[in-house]
Amino acid sequence: MAGQDLRETAAGHGNGLTFQIFPEEKLDAAAVAAATPQKFLFEVDPKLDSSVKARFSVLDPSFRVDLTCRK
């Protein structure tokens, strides 16, 4: 599932998506624990269908999540 393409996934207004990160199958438990992900990058294509009236307020609406944060 690593690198799954979610570009065609429609979440809709007010809906949410749940993401799970799975390690590669060839890694053992010790290697997975030693190399846990630090950041998650969610890329958003700012080009919307012309029928959609809403627009993004920034040029690049993508965002990063710090996976080490415990707040």
C-alpha positions as CSV (number, residue, x, y, z in Angstrom):
1,M,0.0,0.0,0.0
2,A,3.0,2.3,0.2
3,G,2.6,5.1,-2.3
4,Q,-1.1,4.6,-2.9
5,D,-2.4,7.2,-5.3
6,L,-5.4,9.0,-3.8
7,R,-5.9,11.6,-6.5
8,E,-9.2,10.1,-7.5
9,T,-10.6,9.7,-4.0
10,A,-13.5,12.0,-3.4
11,A,-13.9,13.0,0.2
12,G,-16.7,15.5,-0.3
13,H,-17.6,18.5,1.9
14,G,-17.4,17.8,5.6
15,N,-16.1,14.3,5.1
16,G,-12.7,12.9,6.2
17,L,-10.2,10.4,5.1
18,T,-8.2,8.1,7.4
19,F,-4.6,7.3,6.4
20,Q,-2.6,4.3,7.6
21,I,1.1,4.0,7.0
22,F,2.3,0.4,6.5
23,P,6.0,-0.5,6.4
24,E,7.4,-2.5,3.5
25,E,6.9,-6.2,3.9
26,K,10.6,-7.0,3.8
27,L,11.4,-5.0,7.0
28,D,11.5,-6.8,10.3
29,A,10.0,-5.3,13.5
30,A,13.3,-3.9,14.7
31,A,13.9,-2.1,11.4
32,V,10.4,-0.7,11.4
33,A,10.9,0.6,14.9
34,A,14.2,2.2,14.0
35,A,12.9,3.9,10.9
36,T,9.5,5.3,11.8
37,P,8.1,8.0,9.6
38,Q,8.9,11.6,10.7
39,K,6.7,13.6,8.3
40,F,3.6,13.1,6.2
41,L,3.2,15.2,3.1
42,F,-0.4,15.6,1.8
43,E,-0.2,17.1,-1.7
44,V,-3.3,18.9,-2.9
45,D,-3.7,19.8,-6.6
46,P,-4.9,23.4,-6.6
47,K,-6.7,23.1,-9.9
48,L,-10.4,22.6,-9.4
49,D,-13.1,21.7,-11.8
50,S,-14.5,24.9,-13.4
51,S,-18.0,24.1,-12.0
52,V,-16.6,24.4,-8.4
53,K,-17.1,27.9,-7.1
54,A,-14.8,27.6,-4.1
55,R,-11.1,28.5,-4.5
56,F,-8.0,27.9,-2.4
57,S,-6.7,31.0,-0.6
58,V,-3.1,30.0,-1.1
59,L,-1.1,29.0,-4.2
60,D,-0.1,25.6,-2.8
61,P,-2.8,24.1,-0.5
62,S,-0.6,21.1,0.3
63,F,0.4,20.6,3.9
64,R,2.9,18.6,6.0
65,V,2.2,16.8,9.3
66,D,5.0,16.3,11.9
67,L,4.4,12.7,12.9
68,T,6.7,13.1,15.9
69,C,4.5,15.7,17.6
70,R,2.7,14.4,20.6
71,K,0.4,17.4,21.3
